Amino acid sequence: MSSPIYNWEHADISKPLPKRAVLGGCTTTGEEIYVGRAMSNGFLVPAKIVPSKSYCFVSHNGKEFSVETFEYLVGKERYFEWRPAANGNIVNGAIATGSLGTEQLYIGRACYNGSMEIGKIHPSQKCLFISHEGKEVQMTSYEVLVWTKIEKESKKYEQKKAKAEAKKKKMCKKKSLSSSYSDSDSDWSDCSIS
């Protein structure tokens, strides 16, 4: 199984949006919001990127701040999913995107006043913090961004394994029904029948 293949790409406002930037939401006016991260008060934290503004937004201590230096999350869209969670909980595969002190922060999103806003899930605070129109807002119900490539590959592996097992069982049944085989002259060691 391969390891996660997603990257953080440094933003350059003089260039177009990075290919495969991860879209996470939109504003009430329809502007797209992308998943990002940035340094805030000495910590790397999840951020929302609104390309038309040429900077990203983070929240801290009840306020929204704009940051000019940031990174986009980039990767194949089919391997990302938004999964429901609440009260600071995360789900398997959640993408850790920085920290405050020793505590990991994760990417989350929630609908607020008609916008789908991206923010930071702060497990010990039991919420998602989003930035919206100059303020930091706490949300207890939200969605977590999950990297599903390993999960999907694992499912494919399990499906292939189950298919191979079913084929073996079918073969074994044919052998046991055939008059040309007897238990004494058949090699059943490669058949695992449960």
C-alpha positions in Angstrom: 0.0 0.0 0.0 1.3 3.5 -0.8 1.5 6.4 1.6 -0.6 9.5 1.3 0.1 11.6 -1.8 -1.0 15.1 -1.2 1.2 18.1 -1.0 1.3 21.6 0.4 2.1 24.1 -2.3 3.4 27.6 -1.5 1.1 30.3 -2.7 2.3 32.7 -5.4 -0.3 35.4 -6.1 1.5 36.2 -9.4 0.6 32.7 -10.7 -2.7 30.9 -11.3 -4.3 28.7 -8.7 -2.3 25.5 -8.3 -3.5 22.5 -10.3 -5.5 20.2 -8.0 -5.9 22.7 -5.2 -8.5 21.3 -2.8 -11.8 23.2 -2.9 -13.5 23.3 0.4 -16.3 25.8 0.3 -17.7 29.1 -1.0 -18.7 32.5 0.3 -22.2 33.9 0.2 -21.3 35.7 -3.0 -20.1 32.5 -4.7 -16.4 32.9 -4.4 -14.5 29.6 -4.0 -12.7 28.9 -0.8 -9.7 26.5 -0.9 -8.0 24.5 1.9 -4.8 25.9 3.1 -2.5 26.4 6.0 -0.4 29.3 7.3 1.7 30.4 10.3 -0.3 32.3 12.9 1.3 33.5 16.2 4.2 31.1 15.7 2.0 28.0 14.9 1.1 26.3 11.7 -2.7 26.2 11.5 -5.4 25.3 9.0 -6.5 28.3 6.9 -9.2 29.2 4.3 -7.9 30.7 1.0 -10.1 33.0 -1.1 -8.0 33.5 -4.3 -9.7 36.7 -5.3 -8.4 38.3 -2.0 -4.7 37.3 -2.7 -4.3 36.0 0.9 -5.8 33.5 3.3 -7.6 33.8 6.6 -7.0 32.3 10.0 -8.8 32.7 13.3 -7.4 33.3 16.7 -8.6 34.7 20.0 -12.1 35.6 18.7 -10.8 37.4 15.6 -10.2 36.7 11.9 -6.7 37.6 10.5 -5.5 37.8 6.9 -2.1 36.2 6.1 -0.1 36.9 3.0 2.2 33.8 3.2 0.4 30.5 3.0 0.2 27.1 1.3 -2.6 25.4 -0.7 -3.5 21.7 -0.1 -3.2 19.9 -3.4 -4.0 16.4 -4.4 -6.4 14.2 -6.4 -9.9 15.2 -5.5 -11.2 11.6 -5.6 -9.1 10.8 -2.5 -10.6 13.5 -0.3 -13.9 13.4 1.5 -15.7 15.6 4.0 -17.2 13.4 6.8 -19.5 14.6 9.6 -18.3 15.0 13.1 -19.0 17.1 16.2 -17.7 18.3 19.6 -14.0 18.3 18.7 -14.0 14.7 17.4 -12.2 13.7 14.3 -12.5 10.6 12.1 -10.0 8.1 10.8 -7.9 9.6 8.0 -8.4 13.2 9.2 -5.7 15.4 7.9 -3.5 16.9 10.6 -2.6 20.4 9.4 -0.6 21.9 12.2 -0.7 22.4 15.9 -1.1 24.7 18.8 1.6 23.7 21.2 1.5 19.9 21.4 -2.0 19.5 20.2 -2.7 18.5 16.6 -5.2 20.6 14.6 -7.3 19.3 11.7 -9.1 20.7 8.7 -12.8 21.1 9.1 -15.7 23.1 7.5 -19.2 24.2 8.4 -22.0 26.2 7.0 -22.4 29.6 8.6 -24.6 32.5 7.5 -24.8 31.0 4.0 -21.1 30.4 3.5 -19.3 27.0 3.7 -16.3 28.1 5.8 -13.0 26.2 6.3 -11.4 26.3 9.7 -9.4 24.4 12.4 -10.7 21.5 14.5 -9.4 22.0 18.0 -10.1 18.7 19.8 -9.4 19.9 23.3 -11.8 22.9 22.8 -14.4 20.4 21.4 -15.2 22.5 18.3 -14.3 23.8 14.9 -13.1 27.4 14.8 -13.9 29.3 11.5 -13.1 32.8 10.6 -16.0 34.9 9.2 -16.2 38.6 8.5 -13.6 39.6 11.0 -14.6 37.2 13.7 -13.7 33.7 15.0 -16.8 31.6 15.3 -17.1 28.2 17.2 -19.0 25.4 15.6 -19.8 22.2 17.4 -21.2 20.3 14.3 -18.9 20.3 11.2 -17.3 18.1 8.6 -13.7 16.8 8.8 -11.5 16.6 5.7 -10.3 13.0 5.3 -7.6 11.5 3.1 -9.2 8.3 1.8 -6.5 6.9 -0.6 -5.3 4.3 1.9 -8.8 3.4 2.9 -9.9 3.0 -0.7 -6.8 1.0 -1.6 -7.4 -1.2 1.4 -11.0 -1.8 0.3 -9.7 -2.7 -3.2 -7.2 -5.1 -1.6 -9.9 -6.7 0.6 -12.3 -7.0 -2.4 -9.5 -8.7 -4.5 -8.7 -11.0 -1.5 -12.4 -11.9 -1.0 -12.8 -12.6 -4.8 -9.7 -14.9 -4.8 -11.0 -16.7 -1.7 -14.4 -17.2 -3.3 -12.7 -18.6 -6.4 -10.7 -21.0 -4.3 -13.8 -22.2 -2.5 -15.6 -22.7 -5.8 -12.6 -24.7 -7.1 -12.5 -26.8 -4.0 -16.2 -27.6 -4.3 -15.7 -28.7 -7.9 -12.8 -30.9 -6.7 -14.9 -32.5 -3.9 -17.8 -33.2 -6.3 -15.7 -34.7 -9.0 -15.4 -38.5 -9.1 -11.9 -38.3 -10.5 -10.6 -36.9 -7.2 -10.4 -38.5 -3.8 -9.2 -37.1 -0.5 -6.1 -39.2 -0.7 -4.9 -38.0 -4.1 -5.9 -34.3 -3.9 -3.8 -31.5 -2.5 -6.1 -29.4 -0.4 -3.3 -27.5 1.4 -3.9 -24.4 -0.8 -7.6 -24.3 0.0 -8.6 -22.4 3.1 -12.2 -23.1 3.7 -13.8 -21.6 6.7 
